[in-house]
């Protein structure tokens, strides 16, 4: 289920039930009950006026009233994190960049803010085909009982297809070594 930010829920009004497509809503009868998240599809004047998608009805309904942050972005819960300069604010129906640094007095707690989602970066071991881009690069490796710094200049591929850089297995280097100049792992960067 989507992680809905608490402050973006508001009490539903009858007109919310006729908006297209059905609105994301949460329902309950009593204040001590857990909310049930579904879609609001109907409102009537009965004792339990709020109807969700599967036909159940409740006394209370709140709709999720936040703009879509867009692909590659997430909404910021400003109760938990402060907006940054790189974040955008929702105003007049569109997302706008903020050219000045955020300060506690410069952002409005009643507005929506979004932050770009940073793709997860992982590293996979280098292969025999990558050897020329490794040639001459300095590596720092930390073994359990020693630390070693070396220049990549000896490449071996054994009969089983295992690739060695100098005396080290490439899979081991990816987990236990970094390039001296960039401090990045000795592996190929993969963005997920």
Secondary structure per residue as TSV (DSSP state, phi and psi in degrees):
chain	resnum	aa	ss	phi	psi
A	1	X	-	360.0	146.3
A	2	X	-	-62.3	143.5
A	3	X	-	-86.1	91.5
A	4	X	-	-75.5	135.6
A	5	X	-	-78.9	126.0
A	6	X	G	-55.2	-41.1
A	7	X	G	-71.0	-8.4
A	8	X	G	-92.7	3.7
A	9	X	E	-85.6	141.2
A	10	X	E	-138.8	155.7
A	11	X	E	-60.6	133.4
A	12	X	-	-74.3	151.8
A	13	X	-	-116.0	156.0
A	14	X	G	-52.0	-36.7
A	15	X	G	-66.9	-19.7
A	16	X	G	-64.2	-28.6
A	17	X	G	-74.3	-12.7
A	18	X	G	-108.9	3.0
A	19	X	S	-73.6	147.7
A	20	X	S	-109.9	140.4
A	21	X	S	-72.6	175.5
A	22	X	-	-52.6	143.1
A	23	X	E	-85.2	145.8
A	24	X	E	-67.4	129.2
A	25	X	E	-143.5	166.3
A	26	X	E	-129.9	145.8
A	27	X	E	-129.3	149.0
A	28	X	E	-166.9	164.0
A	29	X	S	-96.7	-49.0
A	30	X	S	-111.7	153.1
A	31	X	T	-62.7	-24.1
A	32	X	T	-88.1	-6.3
A	33	X	S	-83.5	154.4
A	34	X	-	-72.0	148.7
A	35	X	-	-74.0	146.1
A	36	X	E	-112.4	121.4
A	37	X	E	-93.7	131.4
A	38	X	E	-160.8	-159.3
A	39	X	E	-108.3	138.4
A	40	X	E	-82.0	123.5
A	41	X	E	-122.2	-14.7
A	42	X	E	-158.1	147.6
A	43	X	E	-134.8	139.1
A	44	X	-	-139.5	-177.1
A	45	X	S	-92.5	12.1
A	46	X	S	-75.0	-179.7
A	47	X	S	-65.0	-32.8
A	48	X	S	-119.0	83.8
A	49	X	-	-80.7	-15.6
A	50	X	E	-97.3	119.9
A	51	X	E	-109.7	131.1
A	52	X	E	-98.6	177.1
A	53	X	T	-57.1	-34.9
A	54	X	T	-89.3	6.7
A	55	X	S	98.2	-14.7
A	56	X	-	-68.7	150.8
A	57	X	E	-129.2	153.1
A	58	X	E	-139.6	163.0
A	59	X	S	-80.6	-31.2
A	60	X	E	-122.1	144.8
A	61	X	E	-148.0	137.8
A	62	X	E	-126.2	143.0
A	63	X	E	-108.0	152.0
A	64	X	E	-88.0	116.2
A	65	X	-	-117.0	63.7
A	66	X	-	-127.3	144.4
A	67	X	-	-70.5	155.3
A	68	X	-	-69.1	123.1
A	69	X	-	-71.3	-15.5
A	70	X	-	92.8	158.3
A	71	X	T	-64.7	133.7
A	72	X	T	86.2	5.8
A	73	X	E	-128.6	160.3
A	74	X	E	-136.2	151.2
A	75	X	E	-72.3	145.8
A	76	X	-	-98.1	130.4
A	77	X	-	-88.2	99.4
A	78	X	T	-72.1	-5.1
A	79	X	T	-74.5	-22.4
A	80	X	T	-111.6	-25.0
A	81	X	S	-146.0	145.3
A	82	X	-	-86.9	136.1
A	83	X	-	-59.1	149.4
A	84	X	-	-114.9	169.6
A	85	X	T	-58.3	-35.1
A	86	X	T	-76.8	-10.0
A	87	X	-	-77.6	163.8
A	88	X	E	-119.6	153.8
A	89	X	E	-115.0	146.0
A	90	X	E	-90.3	119.4
A	91	X	E	-147.3	134.7
A	92	X	T	53.7	37.6
A	93	X	T	82.4	8.6
A	94	X	E	-147.1	164.0
A	95	X	E	-89.3	131.5
A	96	X	E	-122.9	139.4
A	97	X	E	-71.5	151.2
A	98	X	-	-106.9	109.9
A	99	X	-	-77.0	-11.9
A	100	X	S	-112.9	157.3
A	101	X	-	-64.2	141.3
A	102	X	-	-73.6	141.6
A	103	X	-	-134.5	160.8
A	104	X	T	-56.2	-29.5
A	105	X	T	-91.4	-7.0
A	106	X	T	-105.3	1.5
A	107	X	S	-123.0	148.3
A	108	X	-	-98.0	120.1
A	109	X	T	-67.1	-12.6
A	110	X	T	-89.6	-2.8
A	111	X	S	-98.1	168.1
A	112	X	-	-98.6	137.9
A	113	X	E	-127.7	148.4
A	114	X	E	-130.4	154.2
A	115	X	E	-131.3	139.7
A	116	X	E	-66.1	136.9
A	117	X	-	-82.4	122.6
A	118	X	-	-80.2	123.1
A	119	X	-	-60.9	142.7
A	120	X	-	-71.1	131.7
A	121	X	E	-109.2	127.7
A	122	X	E	-127.3	168.7
A	123	X	E	-125.2	139.4
A	124	X	E	-116.6	152.8
A	125	X	-	-61.5	147.7
A	126	X	-	-67.8	154.3
A	127	X	-	-116.0	173.6
A	128	X	G	-53.9	-37.3
A	129	X	G	-66.5	-18.4
A	130	X	G	-91.3	-0.5
A	131	X	H	-58.5	-35.2
A	132	X	H	-68.9	-31.7
A	133	X	H	-76.1	-12.3
A	134	X	H	-91.9	-24.8
A	135	X	T	-55.5	126.5
A	136	X	T	87.9	-7.1
A	137	X	-	-81.3	141.4
A	138	X	E	-90.6	138.4
A	139	X	E	-126.8	141.9
A	140	X	E	-114.7	121.6
A	141	X	E	-120.7	141.2
A	142	X	E	-117.4	110.5
A	143	X	-	-93.5	168.0
A	144	X	S	-55.6	-36.2
A	145	X	S	-118.3	4.7
A	146	X	-	-160.0	159.9
A	147	X	E	-117.0	141.2
A	148	X	E	-138.9	142.0
A	149	X	E	-120.8	133.0
A	150	X	E	-148.6	165.1
A	151	X	E	-103.1	131.8
A	152	X	-	-69.0	110.3
A	153	X	-	-147.0	-6.9
A	154	X	-	-123.7	121.3
A	155	X	E	-124.0	133.1
A	156	X	E	-135.0	145.0
A	157	X	E	-127.1	113.4
A	158	X	-	-80.9	177.0
A	159	X	T	-60.6	-28.9
A	160	X	T	-84.0	0.1
A	161	X	-	89.7	8.1
A	162	X	-	-78.2	129.9
A	163	X	E	-99.4	128.5
A	164	X	E	-116.1	137.3
A	165	X	E	-111.9	116.8
A	166	X	T	53.8	-123.3
A	167	X	T	-99.2	5.1
A	168	X	E	-105.9	138.7
A	169	X	E	-67.7	130.7
A	170	X	H	-61.2	-33.6
A	171	X	H	-65.4	-41.0
A	172	X	H	-65.9	-42.3
A	173	X	H	-61.1	-39.2
A	174	X	H	-59.5	-32.8
A	175	X	H	-92.3	-23.1
A	176	X	H	-126.3	5.4
A	177	X	E	-137.9	157.9
A	178	X	E	-132.4	156.0
A	179	X	E	-73.6	137.8
A	180	X	T	-63.5	-40.8
A	181	X	T	-75.1	-36.7
A	182	X	T	-106.8	-15.4
A	183	X	-	63.3	17.2
A	184	X	-	-90.9	153.5
A	185	X	B	-58.2	152.2
A	186	X	S	-80.9	78.4
A	187	X	S	-165.7	173.7
A	188	X	E	-88.0	133.9
A	189	X	E	-75.1	130.9
A	190	X	E	-126.0	124.6
A	191	X	E	-96.8	132.1
A	192	X	-	-112.1	360.0
